[in-house]
């Protein structure tokens, strides 16, 4: 059986499977939007875009070992209008990443404390712990995407792994928070 690293969202992967009968790698995001401590909206298992950089990173770590597993991965927020498979930290994130008071990419260590690897009845998955973004003294920009990278803060020279559009733009006011987690699955397309 051949395995493909498929960067498209779930619907495209399903079409590809119907055409080719192959397996793919998919990632899913969960997030909660909170205002004054109350959950305003919760989304679960939203498929995303797996970027070319993410495919490269996985291939280099797993197959030719030219890149070491990073000590941590980082989840960030940005205000892109749309995401594409060929987006990079330098081309897209540099211009649109949140920079408001209190914002920083949130670390998810590469270990079995911050990630849980399990079989979820049909597929193997790695599930990150939940990270929380909380706006500081002033409102943040309206963020439209969450993204995963191997870089704590730089916006070039490293890997933009995957991104997920939020269901609607999120303007976090002072004290508002957004909880985000990520699941990476290798699964047979349904």
C-alpha positions in Angstrom: 0.0 0.0 0.0 1.3 3.5 -0.8 1.0 6.3 1.7 0.6 9.9 0.6 1.1 13.1 2.5 -2.1 14.9 1.5 -2.1 18.6 2.1 -5.8 19.3 1.2 -8.7 19.5 3.6 -11.0 16.6 4.3 -13.3 17.0 1.3 -10.4 17.1 -1.2 -8.8 14.1 0.5 -12.1 12.1 0.1 -12.2 13.0 -3.6 -8.6 11.9 -4.0 -9.2 8.6 -2.2 -12.1 7.9 -4.5 -9.9 8.5 -7.5 -6.7 6.8 -6.3 -7.5 4.5 -3.4 -4.6 5.8 -1.4 -4.0 6.7 2.2 -3.2 10.2 3.5 -2.0 12.2 6.5 -4.5 14.6 8.0 -4.5 17.1 10.8 -7.4 18.4 12.8 -7.8 21.4 15.1 -10.1 21.9 18.1 -10.7 25.3 19.6 -12.9 27.1 22.2 -13.5 30.9 22.1 -14.1 32.4 25.6 -15.4 35.8 26.6 -15.5 36.8 30.3 -14.8 33.2 31.2 -17.7 31.7 29.3 -17.4 29.5 26.2 -18.9 31.4 23.3 -18.1 28.8 20.6 -16.5 25.4 20.5 -15.3 23.6 17.4 -14.0 20.0 17.2 -12.1 18.0 14.5 -11.9 20.7 11.9 -9.6 19.5 9.0 -6.9 21.9 7.8 -4.3 22.7 5.2 -1.1 20.7 5.5 1.6 23.0 4.0 4.5 22.0 1.7 6.9 23.0 4.6 5.1 20.5 6.9 5.4 17.7 4.3 9.1 18.5 3.9 9.7 18.5 7.7 8.0 15.1 8.2 9.9 13.5 5.4 13.2 14.9 6.6 12.6 13.8 10.2 11.2 10.3 9.4 13.0 9.2 6.3 16.4 10.8 5.7 17.0 12.2 9.3 18.5 15.4 7.9 16.3 17.3 10.4 16.0 16.5 14.1 12.7 16.4 15.9 12.4 20.0 17.3 12.3 20.3 21.1 8.9 22.0 20.7 6.3 22.9 18.1 4.4 26.2 18.4 0.8 27.2 17.7 0.1 30.7 16.6 -2.7 33.0 15.3 -2.8 35.1 12.2 -5.2 37.2 10.1 -4.7 35.7 6.6 -7.6 36.1 4.2 -7.0 32.5 2.9 -4.4 29.8 3.3 -2.6 27.8 0.5 -0.5 24.7 0.5 2.6 26.7 -0.5 2.3 29.3 2.3 5.5 29.8 4.4 6.4 31.7 7.5 8.1 34.4 5.4 5.5 34.7 2.7 2.3 34.8 4.8 2.7 34.7 8.5 5.3 37.6 8.7 2.6 40.1 7.5 -0.4 38.7 9.2 0.6 37.2 12.6 -1.0 38.6 15.7 1.3 41.1 17.6 -1.0 42.4 20.3 -0.2 42.8 24.0 0.3 39.4 25.6 0.5 37.4 22.4 3.2 34.8 21.8 3.2 31.5 19.9 2.3 28.8 22.4 4.8 25.9 22.8 3.8 22.3 22.6 6.9 20.2 23.6 7.9 17.2 21.5 7.2 14.7 24.3 4.6 12.4 25.7 3.4 15.0 28.2 2.3 17.6 25.6 1.3 15.0 23.0 -0.7 11.8 23.5 -0.3 9.2 20.8 -3.2 6.8 20.7 -5.4 4.6 18.5 -8.9 6.2 18.3 -10.8 3.1 17.2 -9.9 3.4 13.6 -6.7 5.5 13.2 -3.4 6.4 15.0 -3.3 10.0 16.1 -1.1 12.4 18.0 -3.1 14.9 20.1 -1.5 18.0 21.5 -2.4 19.5 24.9 -4.6 22.6 24.7 -2.9 25.9 24.6 -4.6 29.2 25.6 -4.2 32.6 24.0 -5.3 35.5 26.2 -5.5 39.1 25.0 -3.7 41.6 27.1 -4.4 45.3 27.7 -5.8 46.1 24.3 -7.9 44.3 21.7 -6.0 42.1 19.2 -6.6 42.1 15.5 -9.3 39.9 14.1 -7.5 36.5 13.7 -8.8 34.1 11.1 -6.3 31.2 11.3 -4.4 29.1 13.8 -1.1 27.6 12.6 1.6 25.1 13.7 5.3 25.7 13.2 8.6 24.6 14.6 9.7 28.2 15.3 9.1 30.1 18.6 9.0 33.5 17.0 11.0 33.9 13.8 9.1 34.3 10.5 11.6 32.8 8.1 14.0 29.9 7.7 11.8 27.3 9.4 8.7 25.3 8.8 5.0 26.3 8.6 3.5 22.9 9.1 -0.3 23.4 8.9 -3.0 25.9 9.3 -6.7 25.9 10.1 -9.3 28.6 9.4 -11.3 29.6 12.4 -15.1 29.3 11.8 -15.2 33.1 11.9 -12.7 35.9 12.5 -11.8 36.2 16.3 -11.3 39.6 17.8 -10.0 38.9 21.3 -10.6 41.8 23.7 -8.8 42.4 26.9 -9.0 39.2 28.9 -10.7 37.1 26.2 -9.1 33.8 25.5 -9.0 31.2 22.7 -8.1 27.5 23.5 -6.5 25.6 20.7 -5.4 21.9 20.3 -4.2 19.9 17.3 -4.6 16.2 16.3 -2.4 14.7 13.6 -3.8 11.5 12.1 -2.7 8.9 9.6 -5.8 7.4 8.3 -7.5 5.7 5.4 -9.7 8.2 3.6 -13.3 7.3 4.0 
